Each structure stands twice: as C-alpha cells, then as structure tokens.
Amino acid sequence: MSLKLPVIVIVGRPNVGKSTLFNRLIGRRVAVVEDTPGITRDRLYAEGEYYGKHYQIVDTGGMLFGDDDPLVEQIRIQAEVALAEADAVIFMTDAVDGVSAGDIELADRMRALRKPIVIAPNKADNVKRREMALEFYELGLGEVVPISALNGNGVDDLLDILTRDFPNVEELQEAPDELKLAIVGRPNVGKSSMLNAFTGEKRSIVSNIPGTTRDAIDTVVTFQGRQVRLIDTAGLRRRGKIQGTVEYYMALRATQALERAHCGLVVVDGEEGLTDGDKRTMKLCHDEGRALVIAVNKWDTKEPPDGNVRMMTPEKKEFLNGLRAEMPEVKYAPVTFTSAQEATGLQRLMDHVFQATDAWNFRIPTGPLNRLIQDACFERPYTSKGKFLKIYFATQVSTRPPTILLFCNDPELIHFSYLRYLENRLRKDYPLPGTIIRLVPRARRSEEDD
C-alpha cells in the first residue's frame, strides 16, 4: 500500500529557479534544469520527506500573462490545475530582480486560493539580498522566506513553515496499490493527447511542436477499480544526436520513467507507419524487462473512428504483419488501434495493459513447468557438435518478468533458436500476453552430473 500525501505546489514566473528547488526538496535531480526560460512546461510530480513529514511536490512551468502564445496559455492552465489540488503553495520569486509586474499579477490571481502560501525569493545568497527580499511582503500573500535553491540556504526555514501542519507518516491515509504505466514513444506521436484522453482533462500540454513534453509527468487515475499511475514522457530520440542538449536530458528522464514503471505503453503514429525510432523504443521496453503494450495512434486518419476497434480490417492486418515481421522479438505484445483525439480504442487498450501486467507478475507452478519442458525436449531433442542437450530441472526464480532457470548439462550448447522453441511451447499453455519470458540456461553442479 502507498500513502496519500499532502501536496506542495511551486509556482512563479519563468526562470526563477523552480526546478532547482524542486530537485532540492526531493533530494535528487528529476526536473530538467537549464539557464533557459521555459524548460519546464507540464507539471512534474515527485515525493519528498522532511523530518518525518512526507509530501508530494509539484513543479510547474513559468506563468506569464498577457501573452497570446497558445503554448504559454497551456503552461498557465497546467499551473492553475496544480494549484487547485495543492495543500500548500511556494510562490517563488527572484530576490535579484525584486518585485516585478509579473509577480504582482500572479499574486493578484492567487488571492482567492485560500490556501497556505509562502513567498520564496530565490537567489538570496548573501545578507544584502536577504534584506532586499523583504520587499515581497508588499504582495500581501503571506510569509516571506528568502532562499537559495542552488546552495540550500533558507530551504529548511521554508519547509518548517510549509510542513508544520502536515500529518506524520503514521497519520497518513493509505492509498491503494497502483499500476505504473509509462507512455513512451517518439516525439509528436500523441503521447500527451493519450494521457489527456485517459484522464478526461488537459493534464498534459499538447502541441504539434515536437518536444513539448520535457519531463516525465505523473497522473493517478482509476480504471475498473484499479489505480493507475500514468507517466507521460518526453519523446525518445537517438542518444548520439542529442548528447549535451536539453533533449538529451528529456530522453534520460523518459528512460528513467520506464525503469520505475511496471508496463511500457509504446505509442506509434499509425498515419506515419512504423519507423526505426518506434522499433528502438519497443526494444528498450523489451530489454528493460517491462510489460509491453503497443498503441497504434491516429488510426482515425486511416479508418473512420467508429469505435469498432475489435474488427480486424485489411489495413490493420497489413500494419500488424509489418510489425511482426520487423520486430519478431516483441510479438508477445498486444497491439491496439486507437485515436487519442477521438478517444476510441482506449478501453481495449487498458484491458491489454491489465492483462500484460498480470502476465508480468505470473508464476508458473514448478511441477507443470517441468513436465512441459521435459515434453518439449522429448518432442524435439537438441544436439550440437554431436552432444545431446539434457535439461534436468526447470524452476521459475522470479516474476516481473517471469524468469526461468534451466539446469542442464551444458549451457553453451543451447542456441537461441532452441530457447525460442521452448518459449513458444511455454506460451502454448501459458500465453502470458504482453510480457517477455526469460529462459536462463544454467549448469547443474558437477557432483550431480551423469
């Protein structure tokens, strides 16, 4: 079971150091930080702890007003949604710049919140700046605590105020166990649109500009009585082409999001077709050993979005055959044809996610497993260089994904094609859709050898 944590939201103008403070409050580098305004766009969630008080901290994009840019408008909406679910707010400003017109306008918008607000003038890393920061009391929102997010000065004082009314761990309510689903794929295939379709709200910023999502964004929803943490990620690109750029850190965050997920939902652009980038993303999920489900999005551009997602049309068969031919190693992954824009195919997609995650957690009993392996070896004996392969015993040693040790006379003897044969025999009795099955040959101890 997990805990229902109080929420602290960080808001402020662009480039005042919100993401730097976010990383400090959770004790690790999660938010992308660079000395460029507008790096954070969506809202970013993580957990932190301060002297036994646990909380969820939310980073938001810089809020601007009087700008007609649709992307700026969406960033502002994201921050306002975060404020609506906050238990406490850090209003971050810049001690060097002093009170700006943007600070005044944001303060005016926040007066109706009726939630604890602490103003944190950042970059107050000397006595003079800390004294200058007191001018922010004129905003009339609450206490002013000068800080330096970079070196940590004043952060303890800030947390003392924010968490003083938060419950201790033993007082927190329990939240149900959750399935962690990372939505991954190339840039601009519709990952954020799919997140929004799942939640029924504009939880994530959507734009035709590739790379709009820059951090991994967590959203908790409930499907069929099960709690699901949806993790929207930045588009994955080839590492070598983005080394040292903001996009490099975006890709790194997406990979880290997949590492903490139970299942990877790989979104493919059905209009564009399967690309090398899609195949790299699928292989990443496969190699990480995560449950895997594939969503072919934007299918409404191919066929009318009538909601009849189960019908296997010639167009769908052609796409599936191409996918299976080019990526045979992930043929276990269920494929759903969807339209995030029209919200079609999503129920079937989540059914596949649940099936894949259940299979990822499945354990095959030892007795039936050994009988199945022995029958498979009897039906198709294997020899190499004149030597017979003998599999003495099989046991599943772990789940997530199912991992089976094959104790045999010579592990070097087994070709990958024979392991694939054994896997196919296993899937005949235990289909386990959506999860890799790892078969690991292991030498039996010499004193037990024939």
C-alpha positions, 0 to 999 in steps of 0.5 A: 500500500502507498500513502496519500500525501499532502501536496506542495505546489511551486509556482512563479514566473519563468526562470526563477529557479523552480526546478532547482528547488524542486530537485532540492526538496526531493533530494535528487535531480528529476526536473530538467534544469537549464539557464533557459526560460521555459524548460519546464512546461507540464507539471512534474510530480515527485515525493519528498520527506522532511523530518518525518513529514512526507509530501508530494511536490509539484513543479510547474512551468513559468506563468506569464500573462498577457501573452497570446502564445497558445503554448504559454496559455497551456503552461498557465492552465497546467499551473492553475490545475496544480494549484487547485489540488495543492495543500500548500503553495511556494510562490517563488520569486527572484530576490535579484530582480525584486518585485516585478509586474509579473509577480504582482499579477500572479499574486493578484490571481492567487488571492482567492486560493485560500490556501497556505502560501509562502513567498520564496525569493530565490537567489538570496545568497548573501545578507544584502539580498536577504534584506532586499527580499523583504520587499515581497511582503508588499504582495500581501500573500503571506510569509516571506522566506528568502532562499537559495535553491542552488546552495540550500540556504533558507530551504529548511526555514521554508519547509518548517513553515510549509510542513508544520501542519502536515500529518506524520507518516503514521497519520497518513491515509493509505492509498491503494496499490497502483499500476505504473504505466509509462507512455513512451514513444517518439516525439509528436506521436500523441503521447500527451493527447493519450494521457489527456484522453485517459484522464478526461482533462488537459493534464498534459500540454499538447502541441504539434511542436515536437518536444513539448513534453520535457519531463516525465509527468505523473497522473493517478487515475482509476480504471475498473477499480484499479489505480493507475499511475500514468507517466507521460514522457518526453519523446525518445530520440537517438542518444548520439544526436542529442548528447549535451542538449536539453533533449538529451536530458528529456530522453534520460528522464523518459528512460528513467520513467520506464525503469520505475514503471511496471508496463511500457505503453509504446505509442506509434503514429499509425498515419506515419507507419512504423519507423526505426525510432518506434522499433528502438523504443519497443526494444528498450521496453523489451530489454528493460524487462517491462510489460509491453503494450503497443498503441497504434495512434491516429488510426482515425486518419486511416479508418473512420473512428467508429469505435469498432476497434475489435474488427480486424480490417485489411489495413490493420492486418497489413500494419500488424504483419509489418510489425511482426515481421520487423520486430519478431522479438516483441510479438508477445505484445498486444497491439491496439488501434486507437485515436487519442483525439477521438478517444476510441480504442482506449478501453481495449487498450487498458484491458491489454495493459491489465492483462500484460501486467498480470502476465508480468507478475505470473508464476508458473507452478514448478511441477507443470513447468517441468513436465512441459519442458521435459515434453518439449525436449522429448518432442524435439531433442537438441544436439550440437557438435554431436552432444545431446542437450539434457535439461534436468530441472526447470524452476521459475526464480522470479516474476516481473518478468517471469524468469526461468532457470534451466539446469542442464548439462551444458549451457553453451550448447543451447542456441537461441533458436532452441530457447525460442522453441521452448518459449513458444511451447511455454506460451502454448499453455501459458500465453502470458500476453504482453510480457517477455519470458526469460529462459536462463540456461544454467549448469547443474553442479558437477557432483550431480552430473551423469 
